[in-house]
Amino acid sequence: MATPEFILALREKIGTDPLWLTGVTAVVVRDVPGSSSREVLLVRRADNGAWTPVTGIVDPGEEPAVAAAREVLEEAAVHARAVRLALVEVIAPMTYANGDQAQYLDLVFLLEWTGGEPHPADGENLEAAWFALDALPPLSASMRDRLDAALADEVATRFRTAPAAVLPQAAGGDRREARPASDERVLTRVAVRRADPRDAAALTRLRRVMLAAMDVPGSDETAWQDACTRWFAQRLAAGTVVAFVVDGEAADGTSGPVACAVGDFQDHAPEPWNPSGRRGHVFNVSTEPAHRRRGYARACVMTLMRWFHDETEVTRVGLSATPDGRAMYEHLGFAEPFGRELVWRIAR
């Protein structure tokens, strides 16, 4: 289905300013004939190639359960009946390729199949198919959570209790005046400052802490640390690297940065959604062990996101997340792209 007419009408009035919308995720299941197992309906999106349940937008005045069944019929040519509201959550703010900003209250429904064989019916998807629950294709963490909630043997609806990521309304339709996804209360209780070349050694120390926690061989060797300190000092002075830190007492008893997040730029060939080809990159997110679970790294990342948003023209910021850190980044608005990077290591 194309963009709903009511959204197009609103966009004529507000431009690309943020819209608060109600969305539905439809998890459709059916029993496998002659078996006690079940299958779930998934579609492969045309815009990014990702497999997901059917998702869509609730029309003004439409019952959400009706919207879920309608979207399934429109996108996959399958008839289904909503039987349970499984999850209520606020999705992280997003900016589309054309600059439109939106944030969704998403309602996840479990639906039972009543008829029809799936196929991509409206051009939004490349494929539509049934999958055994033990043979699902790769899914993002967010979509996996929605499936888990819908397929759980529960009566009650799940909901989130942590504060949602919020994108405040922009004034005058200027997309750069809006803020990236963040929990602003974190920034009011954690003092974050921008690092300068004098912090180069501390950033190297925090990098060593991060690499040691990842069991990277050689993380305690001094040669790379000396080179890293010079690297940080030169690039912080030149402004090609930006870092934000929280100060405290380090493990060696000195005062200085105990948490950090670093950002730089990567130049790529231009793309339709990024004509300049320039991308932001977040790395070296690290906290001293004694200062963890206080929101320091989160505050540094949020401040860096704000800097990328307000002070640069980049439209894409990437990072590599460990399993432990992935949930935080997804909450802040980072999402898994289509495709995976493969690395060829050259022995020298």
N, C-alpha and C positions, 0 to 999 in steps of 0.2 A: 504494500500500500504506500502511495506517495505521502508526502507531508500533509497532515490534516489541514483542511481549509481554514479552520479556526486559528491554527498557528500561523499560517500564511497571512491572515488578516491582522493578527497581532503584530507580526514582524513588520508590516507596513507602517505601524504606528510607533514601535519602539526600537526598530532596527535590530542590532545584534545584542541588545541588553539582555541580562539573565531572565529566563522564564522559569517559574516554578510549575511543574507539571506532574500529573499522576500517571504512572505507568503500571503495566501488568506484566508478569512473567507467568506463562502458562506451561506447567509441567504435566504433560498428557501421558497417561500410562494405559496399557492394555494387557490382559492375560494372554500368555502364549498357549495356543490350543494344545491340549494333551499334556500340559505341564503345569507345575505349581509356580513357575517363574513368571516374571513380568518384563515388559519392554517399555522403554520411554521414547517419546518422539523428540528428535532434535533436528535443527535446520542449520545449514552452513551458510553464513552471511555472505552476501555479495560484496560488501564494502571492505571487509578485512579477512574473509576466509575462515573465521572462527566458528566452531560448533557451539550452539547455544539452544536452550529451549526457545519456544516462540515468545517474543516480547512485543509490546506495543504500547500505544498511548490511549488513555481513556478519553472519549469524546465528552464535551460538556453535557451534563445531565445524564450520562450513561452509567448504569450500574457496573461496577468494576468486574463482577463475575461474568456479566454479559459481554463486557469488552474482551475478557480473556478468551471466551469461546469464539467470539467474532474474529479475533486476530488469528486463532488457530485455523479457522475455516478459510480466511482470506489468504494466509501465507502458505498453508500446507494442504488445503483442500480436505481437511479432516474435521469430522463432526465430533464434538466432545461436550461433556457436561461437568461444570464445576461442582466439586464435592466438599472442598475444604480450603479455607484461607490459611496458608502455612507460615508465611513470614511477612512482616511489615518492616521496611527499612528505608532509609534515605540514602540514595546513591550519591557518590562523590560528584561535585560539579564537573561539567565537561564543556569543552569548546569544540564545535564542529569545524570542518575544513573551511567553510565559508565565513567563519567568525561568529556564528550564532552561539550563544551561551545558554545552557539549560541545566537544571537540577531536578531530579525525579524523586517523588515518593513512590516507591515500588511495592506493589502488592503481589505476592507470589501465591498462586492458586494451584492446587492439585485438581486435575481434571481426569475423568474417565472417558476413554474412547467409546464412541457409539456407532461410528461408521466412517467409511472412506479410506482410501489408501493414499499415503502422503506423496506429494510431489510439489516442487516450488511453483506456487500458483500465481504470484503477483510480481515477480521480478526482483524482490528484495533478497532472495536467497538463491544459492547455486544448487543446493540439494536439500531434500527432506527425507528422513528415514527413521525406522525403528531401530533401537539399539538394546541389546541385552544389558541388564544392570551391571553385569560383571565384565562387559566388553565395551565400555564407553570410549569415545575418542578423547583426545586431550581437551580439557576444559579449563577456563580461567578459575582462579580461586573463588571469585564472586559467584560465578555460575555454579560451581560445585557446591557452594553453601546453599544456593537456592534449591538445587536438586535434593541435597541432604534434608533440608527442612520439609520439602514436599513429600519425600519418600519415607520420612520417619513415621514410626508407628505411634503417633501422638494425636491428641484431640485438640489441645490448646494451640493457639497461634504463637509463633516465636516473634520476638521483637528485640530491638537493640536498646541498651541502657546507656551506652557511652555517647557523649556528644557527637553529633553529626558534623562532617565537614561542611562548611558554609561558604558560599560565594556571595557577598553582599551586593545589593543592587548598584549598578554603575549609574553615574549621572551623565545625562546628555548623550548617551549612546556611544561614548568613547570606550572601546573595549579595554584600553590600557588603564582605565581608572578602576576597573574591577579588581578584586583581590583573588589570589589563588586559594584553593581549598586549604583551610586551616582552622584549628580550634584556637580562636584569639585569646582565650584565657591562659593558654600555655605561655604566650608571649608576654602577658602582663605579670607573670610571677617568676619568670626566668630572665636574667639579665644576659642578653646576647650582644656581642660587639663584633665589628669587622676586624679581622686579623690584619697585621702589617708585617713587613719583613722580619721584625724582631721576634715574631712568633714562629719562625721557620723551624727551629729545633723542636719546639713543642708539637708542631704538626707532624714532624717526623716521628716523635715519640708516640703520638697517638696512632700513627700509621703502623708502627711496630706492634702496638697493643692489638690493633685490629687483625693484623696478619698472624700474630701468635694465637689469637683466639680461633682463627681459621686453620690452625696447624700447618701453616705454610713453612716448608723447610727453609732454614737460613734466616729466619726473621730476626734473630739476635745478632747477626753479623754486622760489623761496624762499617764495612766498605760501602754498602748500599745506603746506609743511614747517612753517612757523610755526604754522599752524592745527592740524596733526597733533600737534605737540609739546604744545600746550595740551590737545588732546583726550585724549592719553595721560595727561598729568599729572592731569587732572580725574577720569578714570575709574579710574585706578590708586588714587587717593586714596579714591574712593567705593567701591571694591571691585567695580564692575560689569564691569571688565576684569581679567584675570589674565594675567601674563606670566612666563615663566621664561627665564633667560639664562645664558650662559657668558661669563665675563670673559677678557680678554686685551688685547693691544696692538692698537688700531685703526689704520686706514690713516693717520690724521692724527697718529699718535704718542702719542695719549692712551690711558690705561688705562680699561677699562670693557667693556660688553657687545660681543662680537664675533659672537654668534649668539643667536637668540631664537625663541620660539614664543609666540603670544598667543591667548587664548581669551576668548570672551564668551558671552552668552546671547541667544537669539532666542525671542520668544513667538509661538506659532502657535495656531490653533484646535485644541482637543483632538482626538485620534485614538484609534481602538480600542487601538493598541499604545502610545500615549503620552497617557494621560488628562489630564495636566497641560498638555500642549501646549508645554511648555518644552523647547528643544533647546540643546545646546552647539554652539559653532562655533569652529573652529581657523583662524587666519589669521596673516599676517605671519611666516611661517617663513622665516628669512633668515640667511645666514652671510657674513661678510666674505670676499672671494675668497682672501685669504692664509691663511685658517683652515679652508678647506673640506677635505672628505675625511678629517676626524678624528672624525666621529661627533657633532659638537656639535649640529647641528640635530636629529638623531635623538634625542639625549639630552633636549633641550628638549621635543620633542613627546611623548616617553615620560613625562616628568615631568608635563606638562600632562594627558595621558591619565589618569595616576594621580590627579591632583587632581580631575578630573571624576568619576572612579570613586569615590573615597573621600570627597570633601568635598561632593558635590552629589547631587541626586536625579534628574538627567537620565538618560534611557534611550537617547538618540540624540545623537551628536556628528558633525557634518559638516564638510567642508572642500572646497576647490577645488584640484585637483592639476594641476601641469604635467606634461607627458609625462616629464620627467626625474625628477620626484619621485614619480610614481605607484607605482613598484615598492616604495619604502620604506613608503608608507602602506598598501599592500595587505599587506605583510609584518607590519605592526603591527596588522592586523585591520580596516582600513577596507575597505569593499566598495561596489561601484557599486549605487545604489538603482534601483528600477524607475521609469522616467520620467526625463525630462531637463527642466531648468529653461530656459525661454525668457525672454529679457529684452527689454523695450521701452524704449528710451532716449528720453527726452523732452528736446528741445532747449529750453533756457531762455535 
